């Protein structure tokens, strides 16, 4: 689905990578997301495991700065909630985002991002709205062009990422999940791959781990 109104769609294809079939996303000034809808109980299945490979960072990107917000790959979770409980500012920001993007924003959004602008485990507030929080999981020296396996406990990272102002979010229920691979490439084309993404029962106590 389109992520920004008027932008081209990212091209998604299944390709062979070694002995495995993976999802490849090729972006050339495009903005879209591959989406999977579901109603997931994070109290029962809070652990998210995925594997991805990005060819490199988006040049000049910095998710802390509105004009430079970008990432070669994102794994995105969106949450349902009563928007009438939000502040006037948050509701106005959602209306502006709807006008720009052409669709309603969810109540709250948590992104795991590939980024070189902050250390793994860092929480970055979206520069446009407090309803979106980003957690850096990849992008360190040596990550480009290599498969990286990541594990996160979504219920813990969600509660830890949103401040008291966002506590209306039902963090125990994940309404929609989506894989958002390289969407906004302002300059050169980019190509990323996703090996798998799965949600399951508790397997470890750590909030975030990353393996090579």
Secondary structure by P-SEA (a helix, b strand, c coil): ccccccbbbbbbbbbbcccbbbbbbbbccbbbbbbbbbbcccccccccccccccccccccccccccccccccccbbbbbbcccccccaaaaaaaaaaaaaaccccccbbbbbcccccccccccccccccccbbbbbcccccccccbbbbbbbaaaaaaaacccccccccccccccbbbbbcccccccbbbbbbbcccccccccccccccccc
